[in-house]
Amino acid sequence: MMKHSLRFPFVLLVLVATALSCCSVGRRALTLQPIYSGDASSSPPLVAEALNETLFVLAAAEPGAEELRQDVEDLLGGNLESAEVIGGRYRHIEIWRRGAKPGGRSGLMARLRFPARGEHPDHSRVFPEFRKLLGDWFRDRRQFRPDVMLELLERIKRPIDLHYGYPDTGRPYATCAVVGNSGILLKSEQGDLIDGHDLVIRLNNARIAGYQRHVGSKTSLSFINSNVLRSCSLHSGCYCHPYGGFVPIVIYICQPAHFLEYMVCNSTHKSPLLVTDGRFDTLCARIIKYYSLKTFMEKTGNHPMLWGKFHDQKMFHYSSGMQAVVLALGVCEKVSIFGFGKSPDAKHHYHTNQKAELDLHDYAAEYEFYRDLAERPEAIPFLRDAGIKVPSVVFYH
């Protein structure tokens, strides 16, 4: 419940409430109490339905959408150079903005140098493959389709099962563990509990050697962002296998140019290397922005339209862990979450010396999302329109 009056012009609130209430049919969100602007004794409440609709509209806004579209168009229409260098030991790929002169840094859009392997795409195939991968992803990303959750069994679970030789049942895994990287993992000895799950998902190549008592030793799926993949691409054969080369990897794309790294790594990877669907990325982005807006409003008493003054709107993004949890909702019957959260006397990451969180994530909002998953999943917006039954979720602190 709101404990502060909203510091926002009353007339604008009324206009927002009136306009949005006209298009709110069929929209459902978390239960919100009516809120007041200014003196509650003399001002009518901004009805919860209109406020919910405001959160929906703001969650759908993408301030960086035009910039992303331009980047994608420039990459798709650019000029690509692919050559072998240093006596054929390395491949060098560059993408230049159309019309730019090679050598001028202002026109360089992407550059990748990596140890050459025979499995890598032929020079003539590099750009056509890159354009198809990027074009398909961007087309999908522009769609808001919560029912993409229904496709995760086919797109994610089935390739993993075929790789491991499991029966193709078309059914979710019975139990899944998503293991985060928080230092709070070192406060408990849950390694055996984690390893007892049918599917164990780990994040961004977190180290397990020396920590098995706390984090377990089993890894069924590695979930990473494309910045991690870019680092891997610099190694021979795109070595990205701290859990062994047999473990499948799911990645989400942070920058459109990273499809170069994906294309190179996929050609040498011996186990499935899967990219999250662009529609799935959009769903996750909308969920977490909704929670960030709602949390901001409840904690500060400000109208959610002021959220952008306190967050980098273009850079704001969900964390790898949040998307891995949502992925698990689509392929598992029961989800256990470990290593999410923080404590004043615990490191940010159990396996690094990183001191603080990244500003582009709103971890407080993500924790509210996890809490609702565990306690009242039926109230979570967007997931109710996904066509799936949200599985049981247990949050281990």
ABEGO torsion letter per residue (X at the ends): XBABBBBBBAAAAAAAAAAAAAAABGBBBBBBBBBBBEBAAABBBBBAAAAAAAAAAAAABBAAAAAAAAAAAAAAABBBBBBBBGGGABBBBBBBBBGBBBGBAAABABBBBBBBBAABBBAAAAAAAAAAAAAAAAAAAABBBAAAAAAAAAAAAAAAAAAAGBBBAGBBBABBBBBBABAAAAABBAAAAAAABABBBBBGGBBABGAAAAAEABBABBBBBAAAAAAAAABBGGBABAAEAABBBBBBBABAAAAAAAAAAAAABABBBBBBBAAAAAAAAAAAAAAAAAAAAAAAGBBAAAAAAABBAAABBBBAAAAAAAAAAAABABBBBBGBEBBAABBABAABABABBBAABBAAAAAAAAAAAAABAAABBGAAAAGBBBBBBBBBX
